[in-house]
Amino acid sequence: MGFRTNIYKSPAQLRLMVEPGLITAAALDAARPLIRAGVSTLEIDAAAEKAIRDRGGEPNFKLVPGYRHTVCASVNDEVVHGIPGGRILEPGDIVSIDAGAQFQEWNGDSAITVVVPDPSRPEVVAEREQLSRITEGSLWAGIARLAKAKHLNEVGDAIQGYIELEGMKVGHRYGILTDYIGHGIGRDMHEAPPVFNYRVKQKGPEVKPGLVVAIEPMVVTGKIDTYVAEDDWTVITEDGGMASHWEHSVAVHKDGIWVLTAHDGGAAGLAPFGVVPTPIA
């Protein structure tokens, strides 16, 4: 994971990051309808790759040494980095799909979580959809804080605060992974600075025009302890708790913020927080 020295991009560089973000969004658009019972995770991977290449992009996950797929597909107690393969999705599965695209040497990175319908187990589906909803909500809470923050680590405070509050409302204490966090993004998919999904003492770097980060809370129903499977990639909860992962790449510019991996720049997700994103000029 190579980090660049200057974490702030120029206005011209920010403009170059718009298209890879939209290509990444298109990949997840292609993946989403395939997250259903009877479909293999490899089929989802193929659909995402086709969407990226159809728009002239390249799957940036394939540029990571040792990884050969376009997406990470993590199911149930798998948190992140699940390898697509012959696994067939079943009713009630909670599935996180993480995807990224490179276009003209610039990168996008985003993730969604979807619960496969299961009419025979409505309570299971409801619990897992609640986990996904709270995780996604915490992502937007973090992005909304970024729009007003002076320092980056305020994002983690907002994410943790949202998860704690929503957990209290439903009577459940969720776990926020600490071993896996967000990151800067630009010419490399993973750059400085680190983006924490929880409160830390340090303030972090200044939030100012040119900062581009991938914010990605990973939330579990149980304890946050995990292990890596024998494939050397898949991260799994030790206690078998279910997991959800949501992510967006977000740019800070002179006129505000813009969610690069959302077709509307994040307008719908940010509306409940009173934040209006501004396109990059």
CORNOR-V679591 format. One record per backbone hydrogen bond with DSSP energy under -0.5 kcal/mol. NH is the residue of the N-H (numbers start at 1). CO is the residue of the C=O. If there is no record, write none. Layout:
nh = {NH;NH}
co = {CO;CO}
This chain:
nh = {7;9;14;15;16;17;17;18;19;20;21;22;23;24;25;26;27;28;29;30;31;32;33;34;35;36;38;39;41;42;44;45;46;47;48;49;50;51;52;53;54;55;55;56;57;58;60;60;61;62;63;64;67;72;73;74;74;76;78;79;79;80;84;89;89;92;93;95;95;96;97;97;98;98;99;100;101;102;103;106;107;108;110;111;112;114;116;116;121;122;125;126;127;128;129;130;131;132;133;134;135;136;137;138;139;140;141;142;143;144;145;146;147;148;149;152;153;154;155;157;158;159;160;161;162;163;164;165;166;167;168;169;170;171;171;172;174;175;177;177;182;183;184;184;185;186;191;191;195;196;207;208;210;211;212;213;214;215;215;219;220;221;227;229;232;235;236;236;237;238;240;243;244;246;247;248;250;251;252;253;253;256;258;259;260;260;261;262;265;267;270;271;272;273;274;275;277;278;281}
co = {5;210;10;11;12;13;14;15;15;16;17;18;19;20;21;22;23;24;25;26;27;28;29;31;32;34;89;36;87;85;40;41;42;43;44;45;46;47;48;49;50;51;52;53;52;102;58;100;100;59;60;61;64;98;82;72;96;94;75;77;235;235;71;39;87;116;90;93;114;74;95;112;72;96;110;70;108;58;106;103;186;101;99;247;97;95;93;114;118;119;121;122;123;124;125;126;127;128;129;130;131;132;133;134;135;136;137;138;139;140;141;142;143;145;145;205;203;151;152;153;154;155;156;157;158;159;160;161;162;163;164;165;166;167;168;167;172;220;175;218;195;214;191;193;212;188;184;189;182;194;150;206;252;208;7;250;183;213;248;244;175;242;236;234;229;80;227;234;77;225;237;76;219;217;111;215;213;258;211;251;256;253;251;265;249;258;249;259;262;264;266;267;268;270;271;270;275;257;279}
